């Protein structure tokens, strides 16, 4: 168990950016790095939950797959935080520490906001779900209003009114048509004239009768002059009544004919208007239904953020709880970078000094090795140059020796009277070697240079072992 805890602690220390070789020499610094590693794992765990909630809310995927995506996101966040920690080396200058810490704190702040948002939404999901219903209802009403003001449906109110008027005209038999109003006015006027004439005729008849009876007028009963005048006036008024009745009948007939025409026209127009009204109403209803379906499925992160913002604006307690919770998650994400920055502002620890010494030693060893490699390469080049010069000199000597031999042979042949056969380049090639080839001099030189290089490369390692 103790060994397992030690391995776990070593892993956390390495995760936080510690060097195992330095920790072996400075075991007192191990606890600090183990704690930083634990904080990194904590931020990674929050990132896993945050990404899982975000993927589930945004895409509605299966929870195991959402957790798998969350694990990947948590690995990215831990790696980013570790990069921020490792890159913040200790520096004695306050200004350089601040310049180095500000961009890292800014990046950690952005990561904290990104991680805290899905967690905050999940914690307040009940209140947010209630607010989402209200937001969806408002969106549906706004869409309905936009449809009413849409140019495609701008004539719907007039069309509805026209259909209602046509139905009223048909129901009334055409008498309620607007174009019959003048004719109906004439009927009313004719009716009034007829009623007035009839009333006058009745009054005149009554007066003539009472003259005949002697109950009025002159008071003399019988068919006298007064009676004859009264009867003549009553008879004349009967002609006026007959003329008024004729005018009334003519006006009534005109209204009836106009009503028949209006009813026929209204029936024909009503069929067309009702079809157009049904088409536009069906199209408007289809658009509204499609929007309502989409609106009902709108339960992603964006509308949840809108609902949370609306709740925070309308409820001060909700706003305080929201911001405090988000601040808590942001602080957890900022904690590794803040701790590293505070440690850098303090004095250099034994771990920092020893780490710098190891880095300086590694640099010196590398410089020595590089210098040795340069010297060895220079020696190899010098050996190759010497070998090449030696080969050229030998070649010259051999060429000169062959020339002297040929001259001597030619002189001897002249003295003996024989004709010598010159040895051409082709015959030398048949022997397996060109006339300027003086043997494997370069190969031997390269082999000697390689042995020298291997010897020189071993020396810095031995010197380093002795130093350690």
LOGU-872955 format. One record per residue: x, y, z of N, C-alpha, C in turn; residue in three letters. Coordinates in steps of 0.001 Angstrom, whole numbers, plus 500000, padded with zeros to 6 digits. Each point is the difference from the previous one (the first is absolute). Layout:
XYZXYZXYZALA;...
//
This chain:
500824498798500000499176501202500000500866501264500000UNK;501042499976500843500896501158500063500707500206498663UNK;500385498898499368500656500122498702499039500558498953UNK;498723499585500085499022500523499048499766501491500203UNK;499936500413501281499841501432500273501214500784499514UNK;501184499404500156501201500680499530499969500159498478UNK;499563498964499299499902500095498536498977501052499591UNK;498865500020500717498987500998499695500533501412500235UNK;500723500175501118500589501310500271501026500391498962UNK;500817499044499558500978500308498958499304500412498703UNK;498905499299499686499257500363498788499406501397500083UNK;499452500357501173499446501342500160501090501061499928UNK;501167499704500574501106500952499947500470500224498570UNK;500124498930499238500403500129498600498929500747499211UNK;498716499743500323498907500698499325500079501505500214UNK;500424500418501173500085501429500297501276500645499457UNK;500858499227499336501190500555499370501292499780500761UNK;500010499157501036501221499767500771500933499046499264UNK;501300500139500261501007499113499418500335498902500998UNK;499790498739499642500248498910500952501441499955500497UNK;500987500294499118501397499933500430500310501066501045UNK;499353501175499872500227501056500994499263499682501292UNK;498779499421499891499248499654501211500726498947500836UNK;500755499113499360500762499013500767501051500677500865UNK;500559501100499495500996500728500786499360500968500996UNK;498758500476499698499307500948500883498626499413500327UNK;499876499032500867498705499382500295499035500941500699UNK;500502501084500613499111500919500693499067500747499064UNK;500357500141498726499146500700499037498932499105499399UNK;500004498718500355499070499055499386498558500313500367UNK;499739500357501252498621500238500450499364501150499221UNK;500761501043499730499468501135499261499552499595498601UNK;500828499236499313499656499595498648498880498967499988UNK;499941499147501011498896499044500089498680500737500175UNK;500001501045500833498781500792500191499591500694498704UNK;500972500552499269499675500628498719499435498989499004UNK;500551498792500002499465498959499129498574499639500354UNK;499697499957501312498624499732500417499041501089499549UNK;500439501249500057499153501107499522499763499871498498UNK;501033499615499257499825499800498565498970498911499706UNK;500064498912500769499011498937499807498602500487500359UNK;499891500859501012498689500542500373499408500832498865UNK;500822500862499415499509500780498868499644499112498809UNK;500778498943499817499672499059498931498680499294500248UNK;499736499630501279498714499378500328498834500937499747UNK;500150501273500381498948500969499708499803500151498491UNK;501097499982499252499894500111498541499272498794499414UNK;500227498808500545499299498801499520498495500146500206UNK;499584500392501213498571500178500275499409501109499139UNK;500729501092499858499492501125499221499772499599498541UNK;500980499342499397499853499596498593498893498975499830UNK;499871499071500956498937498997499909498630500664500053UNK;499803500926500934498724500717500084499749500822498740UNK;501039500653499498499838500843498812499608499165498782UNK;500665498878499788499680499142498849498598499425500133UNK;499630499608501217498660499445500198498921501060499782UNK;500233501224500473499007501064499831499919500468498558UNK;501138500139499338500018500556498651499553498989498952UNK;500449498748500127499733498999498977499044498913500450UNK;499767499902501307499106498963500509500526498593499802UNK;501321499821500041500594498685499761499885499137501244UNK;500303498740499818499946499013501074501068500345501039UNK;499650499818501297500893500423501076501382499346499944UNK;500110498685499739501359499431499916500859500659498916UNK;499393500281498845500766500680498950500357501415500427UNK;499073500677500691500292501351500493501162499970500993UNK;500021498989500871501120499883500946501309499717499275UNK;499931499238498927501211499717499224500549501295499383UNK;499105500814499452500433501298499470500539500878501126UNK;499357499935501169500466500774501146501396499602500446UNK;500305498716499951501346499548500370501042500579499046UNK;499674500004498717500929500599499040500212501482500255UNK;498919500716500284500112501427500300500781500220501294UNK;499776499144501001500758500119501244501488499798499778UNK;500356499063499136501413499790499681500600501253499355UNK;499238500636499112500485501233499357500209501097501042UNK;499043500151500920500104501057501004501195499746500922UNK;500181498756500444501141499690500865501309500272499278UNK;500049499643498721501223500249499241500268501502499860UNK;498953500783499766500173501449499903500458500600501330UNK;499368499565501102500413500507501308501443499604500317UNK;500366498789499640501374499560500240500985500830499175UNK;499592500342498764500857500846499180500182501372500649UNK;498919500539500573500098501296500665500938499933501197UNK;499944498898500759500859499867501181501453499809499604UNK;500237499112499051501382499703499615500665501229499389UNK;499223500802499286500589501162499349500307501156500930UNK;499543499945501257500238501091500950501208499677500868UNK;501175500209499450501218499763500764500215501127501011UNK;500728499687501084500247500989501042500941501076499488UNK;499625501252500290500799501136499569500063500995501153UNK;501166500571500215500174500933501111499388501360499718UNK;499688500303498753499447501305499637498480499984500157UNK;499463500950500764498557500099500190499307500365498692UNK;500606500886499225499399500422498748499902498844499017UNK;501075499223499884499955498860499076499010498952500473UNK;499907499808501320499009499054500519498583500436499647UNK;499729501298500133498669500495499671499719499870498505UNK;500977500369499170499810499879498560499796498550499583UNK;500660499097500709499856498587499677498683499433500537UNK;499489500570501100498807499450500637498713500536499385UNK;500009501253499509498752500612499533499361499215498844UNK;500714499665498930499332499231498935499553498624500456UNK;500764499374500903499595498685500486498749500096500880UNK;499934501019500825498797500201500816498800500312499096UNK;500233500792498946498907500282499063499488498754499317UNK;500924499144499554499580498747499369499287499095500998UNK;500521499918501220499338499183501025498613500554500318UNK;499836501325499968498692500603500242499008499611498916UNK;500449500034498746499120499584498909499597498538500153UNK;500970499149500321499693498586500203499038499819501169UNK;500185500784501061499110499897501152498575500366499646UNK;499826501056499196498644500392499595499365498921499130UNK;500787499460499072499471498947499125499602498765500802UNK;500802499651500998499713498799500788498843500236500959UNK;499910501194500580498990500248501032498596500157499422UNK;499882500422498748498665500287499448499101498770499948UNK;500408498863499405499100498830500001499681499497501412UNK;500966500062500912499731499552501368498960500889500670UNK;500090501314499799499012500914500562498615499738499410UNK;499936499764498702498715499703499370499389498723500548UNK;500834498999500263499476498742500517499497500153501438UNK;500658500799500793499582500172501396498648500703500080UNK;499761500984499137498731500731500010499049499504498914UNK;500055498727499650499236499525498848498487500037500236UNK;499525499829501242498554500034500242499446501400499754UNK;500642500999500570499548501376499770500134500377498528UNK;501053499534499364500218500320498586498935499346499126UNK;499610498753500307498957499325499214498680500767500070UNK;499667500531501189498773500788500121500074501278499172UNK;501149500652500044500161501234499238500018499731498498UNK;500496498845499600500033499658498575498590499929499427UNK;499048499462500785498609499920499534499460501397499716UNK;500298500947500907499545501379499782500671500618498772UNK;501299499744499827500694500532498833499452499407498703UNK;499663498720500016499444499378498806498628500578499667UNK;499181500276501042498695500619499754500159501399499407UNK;500955500765500532500250501331499447500485499918498551UNK;500849499042499730500483499839498620498864499618499062UNK;499071499159500474498861499607499160499106501195499704UNK;499748500835501014499185501197499780500677500971499040UNK;501304500174500156500725500891499096499966499479498569UNK;500083498687499836499949499445498650498607500168499397UNK;498984499845500825498636500205499498499794501452499575UNK;500530500924500769499892501414499631500771500288498708UNK;501167499369499870500771500197498769499279499427498791UNK;499254498894500185499217499456498894498865500944499613UNK;499382500625500988498918500938499694500499501202499209UNK;501228500416500273500570501148499284500764499587498747UNK;500034498702499712500706499527498812499255500451498743UNK;500771500373498965499393500478498754499138498920499337UNK;500357498733500209499213498923499402498600499918500573UNK;499850500410501278498704499886500669499445501363500391UNK;500485501055499322499540501345500354498526500201499663UNK;499455499334498972498603500172499602499030499080500687UNK;500487499206500985499091499060500659498848500684500745UNK;500228501067500785498860500631500693498940500512499026UNK;500411500647498917499035500481499022499275498839499324UNK;500769498917499747499375498845499358498979499352500934UNK;500321499926501284499023499460500957498743500874500050UNK;500211501312500006498850500906500033499162499877498736UNK;500681499843498855499286499848498745499185498720499973UNK;500597498899500528499276498727500048498799500108500931UNK;500175500670501142498872500176500933498886500829499367UNK;500382501056499266498988500827499321499270499198498934UNK;500770499217499227499364499172498976499041498988500601UNK;500399499379501105499103499053500656498730500687500505UNK;500146501231500509498820500743500452499081500342498839UNK;500592500380498839499201500320498827499228498781499522UNK;500700498852499960499337498773499567498904499612500986UNK;500287500124501294499003499636501006498767500908499928UNK;500187501268499663498876500938499932499316500001498639UNK;500439499118499114499407499962498678500447501135499119UNK;501071500666500345500537501091499196499541501367500448UNK;499082500036500990499467501302500410500978500823500822UNK;501010499335500575500962500732500821501215500472499215UNK;499939499931498669501122500438499175500179501504500125UNK;501227500423499978500283501422500205499529500841498815UNK;500028499425498786499599500792498834498495500203499916UNK;499219499354500875498549500188500020499570501143500896UNK;500925500604500669499643501074500936499297501163499300UNK;500465500466498815499264501081499329498589499593499610UNK;499873498775499470498664499526499628499090499858501210UNK;500587499494501086499206499885501214499613501376500537UNK;500859500984499774499647501376500358498837500511499168UNK;500011499677498719498888500391499135498713499314500436UNK;500087498727500379498816499298500484499449500664501248UNK;500917500369500883499555500665501223499328501339499686UNK;500588500738499046499409501287499615498623499800499344UNK;499940499014499099498720499709499350498967499525501007UNK;500459499204500961499077499522501030499481501162500846UNK;500908500929500298499561501168500778499017500861499216UNK;500288500178498674499085500788499155498656499309499875UNK;500022498691499842498752499242499888499213500080501301UNK;500685499871501105499305500078501290499415501390500215UNK;500761501024499613499484501370500165498796500246499103UNK;500108499537498720498871500178499071498786499232500476UNK;500196498803500496498895499181500495499367500643501219UNK;500800500553500843499472500679501180499173501218499597UNK;500530500767499033499274501184499524498683499590499339UNK;500066498923499214498776499538499315498955499565501020UNK;500446499355501038499052499569501031499402501215500735UNK;500807500987500242499487501201500656498963500705499117UNK;500330500089498699499051500641499083498702499192499887UNK;500089498698499979498792499155499933499160500167501257UNK;500701500096501103499287500187501268499290501354500037UNK;500685501024499469499389501333499971498772500013499074UNK;500144499329498839498854499941499085498826499273500653UNK;500283498952500756498936499247500642499313500819501079UNK;500812500727500722499378500803501067499224501184499421UNK;500383500526498814499211501016499316498657499397499559UNK;500114498708499555498767499331499582499086499788501197UNK;500574499660501141499210499750501205499625501295500711UNK;500665501102499681499754501263500651500604500094501381UNK;500978499132500306500620500000501308501201500902500081UNK;500443500573498860501176500872500002499849500966498847UNK;500967500848499848499979500952498889498847500992500159UNK;499137500030498984498880500931499987498899499590500959UNK;499942498717500305498960499490500892498698499697499307UNK;499928500240498674498787499687499238500148498617499392UNK;499163499050500377500059498646499473499527499998498557UNK;500471499055499266499584499862498617501162500253499059UNK;499678499820498726501015500111498952500031501417499457UNK;500404500887500829500076501379499571501349500321499373UNK;500176501335499851501232500453499356501230499630500815UNK;499904500108501291501151499685500868500350498515499905UNK;498923499186499969500256498557499865500638499706498665UNK;499527500616498916500534499731498670501468500390499920UNK;500347501118500620501399500399499983500882499033500811UNK;499468499607501158500775499069500848500179498659499304UNK;498924499541499324500135498699499312500959500122498832UNK;499969501106499285500909500182498875501449500009500484UNK;500242500669501143501357500018500549500437498597500412UNK;499073499216500579500337498625500415500278499136498785UNK;499161500201498917500235499188498796501338500368499355UNK;500308501320499998501281500416499427501179499414500803UNK;499841499950501306501071499446500838500183498503499767UNK;498882499335499574500124498565499698500945499789498831UNK;499982500905499042500958499880498884501439500167500488UNK;500166500949500967501350500176500563500443498734500715UNK;499049499370500730500331498749500712500370498908499018UNK;499226499924498906500304498967499004501390500226499380UNK;500350501287499748501325500288499435501113499656500993UNK;499766500348501291500990499665501030500147498493500150UNK;498850499306499884500067498520500090500762499429498831UNK;499847500593498829500748499527498834501494500234500189UNK;500349501197500524501420500272500263500560499033501041UNK;499205499696501025500467499059501032500181498613499434UNK;499075499593499157500139498660499398501224499935499089UNK;500234501096499268501176500019499122501294499947500808UNK;500069500762501086501199499989500845500188498639500657UNK;498897499404500431500094498663500626500460498969498979UNK;499497500108498776500434499056498957501489500190499687UNK;500453501260499987501421500256499744500861499406501109UNK;499557500136501242500751499416501127500025498492499885UNK;498871499404499643499960498537499874500935499524498890UNK;499990500719498870500896499616498912501456500179500408UNK;500288501124500677501378500218500466500429498969501024UNK;499082499588500870500316498973500990500312498672499332UNK;499246499698498956500253498751499281501373500036499334UNK;500307501150499372501314500115499378501115499932501051UNK;499823500690501120501021500003501055500193498612500585UNK;498902499279500145500113498651500547500774499088499048UNK;499722500114498714500734499181499034501486500341499974UNK;500289501317499999501395500415500008500694499593501290UNK;499303500170501128500588499642501288500244498495500091UNK;499094499208499455500179498538500032501227499600499196UNK;500179500629498814501161499676499171501298500453500658UNK;500001501229500553501216500500500645500303499254501289UNK;498942499594500694500204499338501293500748498680499839UNK;499722499270498974500687498721499785501500500204499787UNK;500342501012499165501413500291499746500697500525501248UNK;499320500916500700500609500591501202500185498967501100UNK;499040499114500152500139498958501023501149499052499677UNK;500195499683498730501125499136499617501329500689500293UNK;500121501292499649501227500747500273500237500153501501UNK;498938500265500724500113500125501455500441498682500625UNK;499461498896499527500396498686500528501463499717499694UNK;500447500371498776501394499750499627500964500807500874UNK;499732501289500143500882500842500803499963499610501471UNK;498827499681500486499886499597501407500744498688500251UNK;499872499070499058500709498721500144501509500204499961UNK;500479500876499097501434500280499917500501500675501282UNK;499242500954500500500382500672501240500001499034501175UNK;499006499137500045499923499007501086501156499009499921UNK;500364499594498770501116499059499839501306500627500475UNK;500211501270499662501214500680500463500018500121501521UNK;498857500307500574499932500124501456500240498656500682UNK;499426498940499440500190498664500583501453499569499902UNK;500626500255498837501419499637499844500864500774500988UNK;499701501282500168500774500783500973499764499490501415UNK;498761499669500339499721499506501349500723498689500284UNK;500084499131498971500735498744500193501478500265500227UNK;500576500876499172501414500347500178500228500708501328UNK;499064500869500349500117500744501252499908499080501209UNK;499164498985499900499879499054501116501263499164500178UNK;500711499756498883501251499229500084501204500864500341UNK;499808501299500106501108500919500292500275499986501509UNK;500832499052500413500363499891501424501521499932500166UNK;500728500602499056501457499928500041500617501010500948UNK;501322500157499828500762500862500911499619501458499824UNK;499772500430498743499734501415499761498740500466500712UNK;498896499269499855498765500424500657500104499839501515UNK;500828499066500447500203499858501443500777501200500545UNK;500980500460499238500709501212500409499055501207500019UNK;499109500090499001499028501085499990499064499911501205UNK;499570498776500322499122499828501157500712500362501295UNK;501262499585500118500765500340501213500211501503500104UNK;500263500661498883500154501447500016498698500690500383UNK;498880499513499459498703500584500347499681499810501478UNK;500304498802500537499771499758501421500878500908500852UNK;501243500182499602500903500873500758499533501449499962UNK;499430500426498853499517501376499902498748500238500836UNK;499173498972500118498729500176500711500077499646501479UNK;501055499274500403500091499540501385501413500273500506UNK;500116500898500976501323500366500511500671498820500699UNK;499233499210500745500575498833500686500561498998499005UNK;499240499796498940500470499095498950501273500533499359UNK;500069501303499785501192500589499397501220499810500888UNK;499839500221501323501125499833500924500461498547500027UNK;499042499067500079500361498573500017500691499588498712UNK;499512500514498887500589499667498702501452500466499920UNK;500232501269500323501344500550499860500964499417501032UNK;499535499728501188500886499418501010500404498581499621UNK;499051499236499495500319498629499590500955499998498816UNK;499749500863499022500915500086498861501388500447500455UNK;500049500934500955501290500462500512500751498880500722UNK;499268499136500686500637498873500679500697499082499000UNK;499300499634498931500598499120498999501175500686499291UNK;499876501292499750501096500729499356501228500032500904UNK;499789500185501307501132500018500936500698498645500052UNK;499214498924499935500614498664499991500880499831498769UNK;499541500512498854500805499903498785501233500904500078UNK;499875501158500642501123500926500109501011499586501065UNK;499590499107500906500830499691501160501403499511499643UNK;500196499049499061501382499563499706500895501141499529UNK;499478500828499073500820501097499480500266501038501086UNK;498999500285500821500196500980501075501020499504501018UNK;499925498717500366500959499445500952501415500051499434UNK;500146499640498730501322500049499379500519501433499951UNK;499103500956499719500417501394499939500417500495501382UNK;499273499626501068500364500412501348501333499388500420UNK;500223498750499621501284499370500315501151500698499279UNK;499743500458498779501059500700499265500332501350500615UNK;499026500629500665500261501278500644500834499851501268UNK;500056498808500564500788499756501202501465499767499679UNK;500832499758501027501428499733499769500210498666499297UNK;501141499877499384500319498758499289500185498870501000UNK;499356498883499711500090498841500885501225499154499634UNK;500260499015500862501110499077499724499771499254498703UNK;498744499655499747499668499293498758500340500864498788UNK;499637501278500045500275500891498867501500500141499767UNK;500773500185501098501444500161499829500644498732499461UNK;499579498857500549500570498743499519499600499734498547UNK;498772500344499644499559499810498618500817500857499045UNK;500281501247500415500834500862499153501413499446499874UNK;500538499455501124501337499406499935500029498825499038UNK;498961499150500073499962498855499086499895500473498538UNK;499187501013499780499862500517498634501319500591499502UNK;500704500752500894501286500561499602501023498904499729UNK;499973498954500858500927498884499770499714499298498693UNK;498730499766499707499652499367498723500452500856498825UNK;499856501316500156500424500892498929501512499944499799UNK;500771499992501107501449499922499873500438498686499365UNK;499377498897500424500344498700499416499699499994498507UNK;498858500555499632499642500030498590500976500871499209UNK;500426501098500618500982500851499320501325499276499816UNK;500428499244501049501229499226499876499875498945498908UNK;498872499320499982499794498976498981499984500626498601UNK;499377501143499896499965500662498703501396500426499569UNK;500770500517500954501371500379499683500830498792499575UNK;499811498873500727500734498782499635499605499515498615UNK;498699500069499691499552499572498679500604500880498906UNK;500102501300500282500605500893499014501479499662499794UNK;500715499759501125501420499657499887500198498692499245UNK;499145499020500314500122498705499320499728500160498508UNK;498987500779499665499687500192498592501151500712499284UNK;500612500951500691501139500701499405501171499043499788UNK;500220499117501021501081499020499868499743499039498847UNK;498725499590499857499652499098498899500267500662498657UNK;499613501265499903500237500706498742501489500150499718UNK;500790500273501063501452500108499810500596498681499536UNK;499528498883500643500494498680499586499650499696498551UNK;498771500373499614499601499747498619500850500821499024UNK;500297501242500388500834500833499131501416499421499874UNK;500585499556501155501335499408499956500021498722499171UNK;498934499177500206499939498752499226499899500283498507UNK;499207501024499656499853500326498585501318500511499417UNK;500689500825500775501304500482499530500980498845499816UNK;499994499083500971500904498851499896499674499154498775UNK;498695499834499751499603499210498828500454500679498704UNK;499827501312499936500406500718498786501515499913499795UNK;500750500140501131501466499913499867500435498626499507UNK;499392498960500585500356498636499565499631499790498535UNK;498845500551499624499584499838498614501003500674499066UNK;500428501202500405500997500679499183501288499191499889UNK;500451499468501142501219499193499972499854498788499097UNK;498843499335500099499807498810499164499931500366498518UNK;499297501145499713499932500410498591501405500303499462UNK;500784500717500822501365500313499581500839498732499851UNK;499803499039500933500759498741499914499645499244498736UNK;498696499997499655499610499291498775500568500686498762UNK;500003501325500048500578500708498854501498499691499865UNK;500691500011501131501436499675499930500210498577499506UNK;499126499076500464500143498605499549499756499890498495UNK;498964500756499502499720499930498570501159500612499191UNK;500571501093500521501137500606499299501192499043499958UNK;500200499361501185501122499053500039499768498831499056UNK;498754499523499927499692498894499100500157500431498551UNK;499582501246499718500135500487498626501470500114499597UNK;500828500504500923501428500126499711500622498616499780UNK;499604499032500851500549498638499850499547499379498693UNK;498753500268499606499489499417498754500720500584498802UNK;500320501262500062500724500616498904501400499382499888UNK;500558499806501175501343499431499965499981498586499450UNK;498981499241500302499930498602499533499322499891498652UNK;499356501083499547499313499984498709498596499456500071UNK;499350499798501194498627499498500129499019501177500084UNK;498743499730499577498922501025500066499137499685501224UNK;499978500877500996499231499692501222498505500191499772UNK;499213499240500721498512500119499975499559500829501193UNK;499406501187499727499606500856501147498863499386500772UNK;500087500209501301498928499487500899498936501086500123UNK;498899499753499398498934501013499952499173499976501272UNK;499071501018500058499122500122501194499023498850500078UNK;499628499475498792499031498888500007500613498756500593UNK;501264499771499747500638498819500583500120500134501494UNK;500186501231500468500063500197501452498632499802500634UNK;498956500396499256498653499771500535499691498525500072UNK;500537499195499023499775498560500048500656499381501211UNK;501040500637500474500665499477501198499238500338501273UNK;498912500810499868499151500285501165500303501295500667UNK;500855500867499466500325501258500663500411501010498958UNK;499503501268500220500361501070499090501400500485500321UNK;500533500755499061501395500373500166500197501048501085UNK;498909500727500369500144500984501093499570499450501350UNK;499584498700500031499573499389501262501232499460500711UNK;500201500540501223501199499611500752499670499120501194UNK;498822499383499992499682499092501097499011500587500989UNK;499623499233501015498960500419500970500542500967501045UNK;500565501127499556500567500951500968498877500741500715UNK;498987500457499208498913500783500610499197499149500979UNK;499736498736499665499262499130500914500719499827501318UNK;501314499815499933500772499866501247499959501283500805UNK;500063501140499296499961501292500718498655500194500689UNK;498897499661499320498681500140500622499845499076501206UNK;500513498798499904499903499063501131500770500529501195UNK;501174500561499765500781500573501098499278501197500610UNK;499362500834499164499255501155500513498806499561500830UNK;499296498914499584498839499512500765500427499513501375UNK;501148499292500086500480499550501319500321501189500881UNK;500552501040499401500319501196500789498725500665500512UNK;498955500073499159498731500615500417499382499224501150UNK;499980498666499921499408499209501087500757500201501293UNK;501297500120499906500805500221501207499698501359500613UNK;499875501032499171499749501347500498498598500129500567UNK;499030499274499470498619500081500510499853499340501362UNK;500827499035500306499909499346501305500557500866501105UNK;500885500891499703500685500764501039499076500926500781UNK;499054500774499374499112500854500809499128499214500957UNK;499557498779499598499167499186500903500791499613501226UNK;501241499623499800500826499609501138500229501193500906UNK;500225501181499391500203501216500798498732500335500774UNK;498831499821499394498752500294500697499768499064501164UNK;500307498703499800499843499040501108500905500361501146UNK;501223500396499678500917500370501074499526501239500735UNK;499399500959499253499499501223500662498851499687500937UNK;499063499175499537498873499636500854500448499240501222UNK;
//
